[in-house]
Amino acid sequence: MTGPRTPPHPLTLVALSGMGALSMNVFLPSLPGMARDFDVDYAIMQLSVSGYIGASAIIQLVAGPVSDRYGRRPVALAGLVIFALATIGTLLARDAASFLLFRMIQAMVSVCMLLSRAAVRDIYDDARAASMIGYVTMGMAVVPMAAPVIGGLLDEAFGWRANFAMMGALGLVVLAVTWCDMGETVKGGGVPLRQQIENYPILARSHRFWGYCLAATLSSGCFFAYLGGAPFVGTQVFGLTPAQVGYFFAAPSIGYLIGNFLSGRFTARMGLNPMILTGAIICLAALSLSLGATLLDRVDPVVFFGAIAFMGLGNGLVIPNTNIGMMSVRPELAGTASGLGGALAVAGGAGLSALAGALLRPGAGATPLQVIMCASAAGSLAAVLWVLRRERQLARAG
């Protein structure tokens, strides 16, 4: 391992998480124009979202155990270097195939999201860690809130490649900040890979771990489905310009910002499970009301994106607390748990994002996307209730 044993500043963790969010959504308002530029169908260009998410799942699955063994710092630095090089490739690409190849390599930056969570768990105990993750991701939520707005404006002024130029420049800035500030947080030289493998069955047999994983996966799945389908809904259903789509894309981030603040403020007092349950109920209720309005032919951009804002609020309560729940099963394997949970979340998200892109065709309206999101939110609530039921059973048995 390299780097001093000094905790990174919270703003460094915000920057690490923010790069993952920026890379995922800054260019979304440009997707229809990119499809025209490369002369491919929108569904092909949408692979830059769903394929990226799928690559992130595989990367996080590997990076978690590696960071438990060798430390958070070297893995974060390696991820940022590879991301910067891949971004140059996207700028030089002249066809959709080569662009998508470099786009998949860009997914290396996803290690920064899991490492920021694991670093917080390295430093703090359960309740305090949940609060800190809430505050860290509250700051990180500002990035995806502003990114699509900026991306839409850059697209209209300079073309879609300007978004990737901005990604590369900011990636280099975050690399420099991480090099200077991020001390190692893994204690005792890390956990050997053989010992990690011996401890995997503890995670595999834990109802708490899988319940929290499912709740996080399906709750974030609502957002990933939204990422895959909202550009189409915004432009084809509501007739918005790329810049206007960017403005409305701030909706889930505003909600997520508020939800993260509430997690940071109240989790230590209320506990993980009540916060998760509250968030899952809010998410399902908001999306169900939006679907109902669409079925009654009373939907417009304000109704659609307003419901998405409340979905973001619910996710802001669910995701920080489920992440801590996953990592608390075996604290010494925080990176492995974070990586596995993150991999499941983004793998499920990749499927939902691709499904949204496949079902959204001219004339379909917003209904297919809303049905997907409602089903995902209902599954998240069911997973939370399963965890609560199992914990009540264990309490009675004890």
N, C-alpha and C positions, 0 to 999 in steps of 0.2 A: 504494500500500500504506500501511497505517497501523500504528502501534505501534512500539516500539523494537526494535532488533535484539538482543534478549536471549532466550535459550532459555527455554521454559516449564518450570516445575517438573514433575517426573514425576507428581506428584499431580494437576496440572491435566490432563495427558494421560489419566490414569486416569479423572478425572471426565468428560471428553469422551467417551471410549469407553463408560464406564458408563451415560451417559444413553441411548445407542443401545440397549444391552442391556436397560436398565430398561424403555424404551418397548415393546420387543418382547415381553417375557415376563411382566411383573408381573401382568397381568390374565388370564393363561391359565387359572387355576383357575376363573375366573368365566364362561368361554365358554358352558357349558351353561345357566347361569342367565340370561345376557344373551340367549341365543336365546329362552328362555321369556318374558323381559321384553318383547322386541320382537315376540314372536309370529311368529318365523321359524324355519326349519329350522336345525339345527346347521351344515350345509354353508354356508348363507348367512352365518352369524355367523363361521365360520372364515375368511371372506374378510378379516376384520380382521387376520388373520395373513398369509395368502398374498398378498392384495392389497397390504398394507403392504410386504411383502418385495419384490414386483414394483415398486412405486413407488420403493423404496430403490435398486433396480438402476438405474433411469433417472436418478435424482438423482445417484448416485455417478458415473455415466458422464459427466455434464455437469460436476459439481463438481470432479472431478480436474483437467481442463485449465484450468478457471477459476482454481483455486487455484495452479496452476503459473504463471499469468500475473499474477494480482493478489495472491497471497499467501494463506497459511493463515488468518491472523487474521480478516480481514474476512468470509471465507466461513463460518468457524465462528460468528462473531457473528450473521450473517444467518440461518443455519440454526437457531440457538437461539431467536431472536426469533420466527420463523415457527412453530416448534414450540410455543412458549408460547401464541400466538394460536390455533393449531389445537386445542390441548388445551381451551381455553375452549369451542370449538365442540362437542367431544365431550361435554362436561358439559351443554350446553344441548340436545343432540339429543333429539328425541322420537320418532323412527322410525329404522329400521335404515338407510335410504338416506342420510339426512343424517349419521348417525353414521359410516357408512363413508366418506363424502366427507371429513369432517374427519380421520378416521383416516388416509386416504391423504396428506393434507397434513402430518400429524404426521411422516411419513417423512422430512421435511427434516432431522430430527435425525441421520439416518444419515451426513450429511457429517462429523459429528464423529469417527466411527470411522475413515474413510479419512484425515482430516487428522491425527489423532494418529499414525497409522502413517507418513504422509509426513513429518511434522515430525521424527520420530525419524531417518528416513533422511536428512533434510537435515543433521542434526547429526553423525551417526556413520557410520563405514565399515561394510562388509557384516557382518563377524562381530560387531562390537560392537553394530551396529544390531539384529541378530537377538536378541542377549542382552537389549538394552534393551526391545525389543518384547515379549519373553517376560516380563520383569519388569512392564512396564506392563499387559499383559493378564492377568498373574497377579493383580495388584491389582484389575483390572476384573472378573475372574471372580467376585469376592466379591459383586458387585451382582446378577448373574442367579442366583447361588446363594441369596441371601436374598430376592430380590424375589418369587418365586412364593409363598414361605412367608408373607411379609407381605401379599401380595395376597389369598391365601386367607383369612387372618384378617380383613383389612379387609372383604372381601366378606361374610363371615358376620356381622360386627358392624354394618356401615353400608351394605352394598350395593355393587354393582360400581362405581358412580361415584366412590366413595372412592379407588379405585386411580388414576383419572385426575386427581383433585384432587391426589394426592400427586405424580404425574408433573409437573404444572404447577408446583407449588411447588419441587420439586427442579430443574426446568429453569431457573427464575429464579435459583436459587442458583448453578448452574453458569455461567449467563450472566454473573453478577457476577464470579465467580472468573476466567473467561476474559478478561473486559474488563480486569481489574486485572493479570493475570499473564502472559497469553500474548503474548509478543513475537513479531515476525515471524521466521521461520526461512528463508524463501526468499531466496537470495542474488542480488545484482546486479539487482534490480528485476523479477525473474521472466523467464520465457521467452515471447516474443511468440507469439500464436496461430499466425501464419503459419509460424514456425520449428517449432512443435510439429507442425503438419500435415506439414511436410517430413520430420520425424523419425518419424512414425507407421509408415512401411514397415519401419523397423528393428525395431520391436516386432512387427509383423505377420509378419515373416520369421523371427523367432527361435524355434527349437524349445524353447529353455530357457524363454522367456516363456510359451508356450502349454502346455508340460508342467507348469510350476508352477501356471498358472491352472487347468488341469483337475484337478490334484491337490487344490488348495485348494477348488475348486468342489464336487467330489464328496465330499471329506471333510466339509466344512461342510454338504453336502446331507444327510448322515446326521442332523445335528442339526436342520436345518430340517424334515425329514420328521417327526422326533420332536416338534417343536413343534406341527405340524399334527395329529398323531394321538394324542399322549400324553394330552391331556385326556379324549378319548373312551375310550381304553383304561383309564385310571385310574378313571373313573366307571362306565362301562358293563361292562367286563370284570372289573375287580377290586372294584367296588362301593365306591370310596373317596369320602370327602367332599371338597369343595373345599379345605379346609385340609390334609387328608392328601395330596391331589394336589400341593399346594404344597410340602409337606415332601419328597416324592419327587422333585419337580422340581429339587431341589438336587443330585441325583446327577451329571448331566453337568458341572455347575459345579465340583463337588469334584474330579472327574477333570481338568477343564480347568485348574483351579488348580495341581494337581500337575504336569501336563504343561508348563504355562508356566514353572513354577519350574525344571523340568529343562532346558527350552530356554534359559532365562536362565543357568543354571549351566554347561551343557556344550556349547552350540553353538560357542562360540569355540574350544573344544578339539577337538571331534569333526568340525565342519563341518556345512554345511546339509543336504547330501543324506543322510548317514547318519541324522541326526535325523528327516528326513522319512520315510525308508524304515521306520525303527523304528515311528514313530507310525502309519503306514498299516497295518502288519502287526498291531499291537495292536488297532486299530479293527476290522479285518475279523475277527480271531480272536474277539474278545469278542461281536460281533453274531452270528457264525455259531454259537457255542455257545448263545446265547440262543434262536436260531431252532430249533436242534436240540432243546433242552429243550421248547419249545412243541410241536413235532411229536411228541414222545414223551409229551405231555400231562403234563409235569412242571414247568410254569411257574407262578410266583406273583409277587407284586409285588417281593419281594426279588431273585429271579433276574432278572426283567425290568429293573428299575432298576439292579441291580448291574452288568449288562452295559453299560447306558448310561453308568455312571460310567467304565468302562474305555474306552468310545467317546470320552468327553470327554477322557480322558488322551491317547489317540491324537491327537485334534484339537489338543490343547495342544502336541504336538510338531510336527504337520504345519503348522498355519496360520501361526504366527509366522515359521517358516523359509521357507515358500513365498512369503509376502508379501515378504520381503527378496529372495528370488530373483527375483521379478517386477520389483521396483523397481531391481535392480542391472543390468538390461540397459541402461538409459539413466538414470543417476542424476539428471540434470537434469530428467527427466520423471517423477520419483517420484510426483507427484500423479496424473498421467495413468495411469501403470501401476497405482497403488493403486486409482484409481477404476474402471478397466476391469476389473481383477481382482475388485474388490469387486462390481461390477455383474454380472459373470458368476456369481459365487458366489451372490449373492442372487436373481438371475433363475432359476438352476437350483434354488435352494432354494424359490423361490415355486412352481415347478412341482411339486416333490416334496411340498411341504407341501399343495398343493391336491389332488394325487393321493392322499395319505394320507387327507385329509378325505373325498374322494369314495368311496374303497374301504371305509372303516370304517363298516359298517352293523351294526345289531343282529344278533347271531349270528355275525358274522365273526371275532370274537376278535382277538388281537393279531397273527396271522400276516401279514396284508397289510402292516402297518407294518414288521414285522421283515424281510420279503422286500425291501421298498423300501430299507431301510437297508443290508442286506447287499449288494445290487446296487450301491449308491452307493459303499460302502467298497471293493468289489472294483475298481470303475472308478478310484478314487483310487490304489490300489496299482498298477494297470496304468499309470497316467500317470507315477508316480514311476519305475517300471522303464523306461519309455520315455525319460525324461530321462537316466537313468544310462546306458542303451544308446547314446544319441546322444553323450553326453560321452565315452564310451569310444571310439566311432568317430572322433570329432574328435581325441582324444589320439593314436590310432594314425596318423591321417592327417597330424598335425603332426609 
